[in-house]
Amino acid sequence: MQTENPYSAPESALQGSELLNRTTSGKYFFRPAQGLALGTYITVGAHIAALLMNAAVLIYEHHLLGLVRDGATAGVDARSSLASGDKLLVVTNGLILLCLLVSYVGGGMWIYRVACNVRALGADDLDDSPGWAVGWYAVPFANLVRPFRAMRQIFLASEKPHDWDDNSKPALIVVWWTLFLLYSFGGYITGRLTQGTNIEDVMSLQFWLVTYRAICVLASAAFIKVVWEITRLQAKSHANPGSERVNLADNPVFANV
């Protein structure tokens, strides 16, 4: 099946960096990922902010319940403050969900872009296509290991497109994936917890929720670091293509310039 765009300009008409962007396979083209990375920073950052606000409200309510348990505050005042806190929890939970959905879309677009870029830079023998690098996140059980494999290979191939080592496990990717799994399993546990009828049970649930919010923040921050690092590595590799990339001096179009 034909993969080249029949309306694209011939190589003889390309100039400078445009020629560098043309790959030998004719299927993948390097497209800077900085724009999608910036969008990911914003959406994931907003998600982190919503998580922190939610955690702050939980900590405040936990403190109020402690005062009620110890008899250090009037019950009427505490109930009024707790009612206000519950409203804030509803709002911040909604913000968390909204930001999470948007960040999933933006993050998926970024993953697809960088997965295409490593191939445009000359990397081969990657196990997952750009589509599956995103799609594995939605496949039960496979999403426990396959996204890690895809991101690890993207990271390694972004640094050394023509000489990447499939046996290497970058510490950043390992830390990010560990936190992501803790975040995923923590969400599963949280969804099955029920609020008790006494103060101690409620306070225990709040403590767990604050702990889980902290895990979510760390996992989100680690993903931002992954996005930043891979985007940086790809920009560097594209700016310094190395001996295996197109050499303008050896190209007949520019040989006599």
N, C-alpha and C positions, 0 to 999 in steps of 0.2 A: 504494500500500500504506500502511496506517495506521502512523504512527511514534509517535504519542502513546500513553502508557500509559493505558488506559481507566479504571484505578483510581487515577490520580494526582489530587491535590487541584486544584480549579479555582483560577485566578489570584486570584479574589475571596477565597479563604481563605488565601492566602500572606501572610507577614509579612516586612517589611524585606528582609534579605539573601536570604531564600528567593525573593522576587520577582526580585531581581537575578540569581539563578542560572537562572531560566527564560529560555530563548532564544526568538527569534522563529521560528526554523525548527522548533522542537519536537523536534529530533532530538538535539542536543548540549546537555549540561549541564555547567557548570563544577564540577569536583571538585578540591579542593586536592591538589597533587602532592607536598607535603612528606613525607608518610609513605613513598611509594614512593622519593622521593629519598633519604631516610635509609637505607632498605634498600639502595639502590644504593651509597651511600657505604660502608656496612659491607662489602658483598660485594666491591666493587672494591678497597676498602682491604685486605681480607684477601688478595685476589689479589696486590696489590702487596707485602704482607708475605711471601707465599710466594715471589714472584720474588726478593726481596732475600735471603732465606735461601738459595735455590738458588744465586744468584750468589756469595754468601759462600763456600759449599762449593766451588764451581768455582774461585774465586780461591785458596782454601786448597790444593786439589789441584794447581792450576797451580804454586803455590809449591813444593810437595813435589817435583813432577816436575823442577822447575828445580834443586833441591838434588841429586836423584839424577843428573841429567845432568851436573852439575858435580862429582859425587863428594864432596859436602859432608855426606852422611848415609849411614848404613848401609842397605843394600838391604832387610834384613829389617824394620827399623823403618818404613821408608817404605811397604813393601807393607802392613803392618798398618794404618797410618794411612790409606792410600788405600782399603783395604777398608772401613774405617769411613766414610770420605767417600762411597764409592759407595752405601752403605746410606742415608745421609742424602740423597743425590741422588734415590734412588728415592722416599723419603718426600716430599721437597719437590716433586718432579715430580707426584706424585699429588695433593698439595695444590693445586698450580697448576691442574691439570685440573679438580678439583672446584670450586674457587673460580671458575674461568672459566665453567663451565657454569651455576653458580648466578647469577653476575653477568649472564650473557646473558639468563637468564629475568627477573631483576629489572630489568635495563636495558630489555628489550623492553616490559615492563609500564609502565615510566615513560614511554618514548617514545610508546606508545599513549595514555596518559593526557594528556600535554601536547599531543599532536596533536589530541585531542578538545577540549581546553581552548581552544586558539586559535580554534577555530570557535565555541565557546560565548561567547568574548569578542567575537565579531563579525567575525573575519577570514574572507575568502572568496578565491576564485581560487587556492587552493593546489593544486599539481599532484598531490599524492599523498594518498590517503585515510589515515586513522589506521592501518588494517590494512597498507597497502603501505608506510607509513613504517617499519614493522617488517619486513615481508616481503621488502623489497628486499635485505636483508642475506644472504638465503639463495639469491638468484638469481645464478648465475655470470655474470661480466662486467658485468651491470647493477649488481652490488654494488660496482663500482669508482666509480660516479658518482651513482647514484640516492639512496643514503642521505645523501650530502652535500647534494644538492638538498633533500631532505625536511627535514633538520635545519636547514639554512640558512633555509628559509622558516618553520619553526617558531620559530626564534630571532627573526627579524625581526618576525613577526606577534605574538609574545609581547610585544614592546616597544611596537609601534604596531598594534594589531589592525585599525584602520580605515584606516590610511594607511601600510602597509608597502611598501617599495621592493624589487621582485623583482630589481633589478640590483645591489643592494648585496651585498657579501661580507664579513661580519664577520671580523675578524682571528682571533678565538678559534676560530671554526668552521673556518677555513682551516688553522690550526695543528693543531687536533685531527684533521682529516681527513688531513692530510699525515702525521702520526705514525701514524694508523691504517693508512694504506697501507704505510708502512715496516714496521709490525708484521706486516701480512698477507703482504707479499712476503718479509720476513725469515723468517716461519714456513715459507713454501714452500721457501726455500733450505735452512733448517735440516733440514727433513724429507728432503732429498736428499743431505745430507752423510754421509759414512761415516768412522768412526774408523780412523786409520792404525795401522800395526803398530809404529812407532817413537815415541820420546818426543816428537820435534819435531812429528810429525803430531798426536799427542794434545794437545799444548800449543796448537797452532794452532787445533784444534777448540774447546778450552776458551775460548780468547780470543774466538773468534767468538760462542760461547754467552753469555759474559758481556756482550759488546756487544749482543747481541740482547735479553738480559734488561733492559738499560738502556733500550732502545727501548720494550719492553713497559711498563716502569714509567712512562716519559714519556707514552706513549699513554693509559695508564689514568688517570694524574693529570690529563691534559687532558680526558678524558671526565668526571671528577668535577667539574672546573671548569665544563664545559658544563652538566651537570645542575644545579649550584648556580645558575648564572646564569639559565638559562631558568626554573627554578622561582621564583627571586626576581622576575624580570620579570613572570611570570604573576600572582604574588601581588600585585604592585604595580598591574598593570593592572586586576585584579579589584577591588582596594580603591579605585581611582580610575578608574571606568569612563569618564568623559568625557561629552561632550555627546551622543554617539550611542547611549549605553547608556540603559537605562530610567531616567527621571527620576521619582522618587516623588511630587514635588510636582505633576507634570502628570498623574499617574495618578488616575482617578476614585475609586479605592478609598481614596486617601489625601488627595485634594484638600481635603476638608472636615475633616480631622483637626486 
